[in-house]
């Protein structure tokens, strides 16, 4: 299930470093620098959010940051486009509810 090609990010260079991150409280692994959505996809996570109006599941769609299908809460910050945001060690990723709310 690993994504090998992306219109913006170059995967052709040597394999990136394997890193640990958290999704909904569960520890997962991906490769540093790959899009968060790609790491989730490789871990079997297909639903990234639910539509605001009809609460329908949304997944990896455009992969270039043009749509809103991949908006998630990352490290407590809502509305992060996970299809273009590079994965880093220790990130905390959560499914976003609605338009997203910043925790204070």
N, C-alpha and C positions, 0 to 999 in steps of 0.2 A: 503493500500500500504506500510505500514511500514515494513522494513526488520527486521526479528527477529533473523536470524542466519548469521554469517560471519565466514569465515575460520580463520581469525586472531584476530578479536576483539570480546571480550566476552560481550554479551548482557544479560547474565543470571542474573547479579546482579541487584540491585534495579534500578528503572527508573532514568535516568539522568535528570539534570536540563534543563528546556526549555530555549533556547536562541534565540536571534534575530540576523539575518544576512541579507545581501543584495545580491540579484542576479539580475544583469542587471538593477540596479536602483530600484528594487522592494523589499520591506521588506518581508522576509519570516521567518519562525520559524522552529527550529529543536532541537535536544537534544545534549547538550554538550558532546563531546567525540565520537559521532557517526561519521562515514565517511561523508565528505561533500557530496559526491555523493548519499549517502543514504538519507540525508536530502532533497536534490534536488528531488530525486525520489519520496519521500513521499509528496512533494509539487507539484507533477505532471510534473516536468521537466524531460523529457526523453532524450532529445538531449543535450549532454555535449560539443560536438565539431563537427567540420566537417573535413573530411579527406583532406589532403593537395593536393593530386593529382587530385581526382575526385569530391571534395567538397560534399561528401556524409555524411549524419548524422551519428554520433557515439554516443552510449549510454553506460550505465553501462554494462561492459562485464565480465572481469575476476574477479574483486573485490579483487585482491590480489597484485596489483601493478606491474604486469608482462607485460601488454600491454600498449598501448598509447591512448586507447579510451577515457579515462577520463581526459586527460590533460586540465587544465583550468588556467586562470589567477586568482590568489588569493592574495589579498592585494597588487596588482601591480607587483606580481612576476609570470612570465609565467612558463609553463610546470610543474605545481603542479599536482601530481597524487591524484585526489580527492577521489579515492576509498579507499585510506589508510591514508589520511590526516584527523585528527580529527577536527570536527567543534568546533569553539570557538565563544564566544559572539562578535558581531560587525564585523565579517569577511566580506570582499567585494569580491564577486565571479563574474567573467565575463567569457563569452564564449571567447575562444582564437582564434585569427585569425592566420592562417598559423602556422609557427613554434614558434610564440610568440616573442614579443619584449619587452625589459625592458624599462620602461619610465624613463627619466632622468630629 
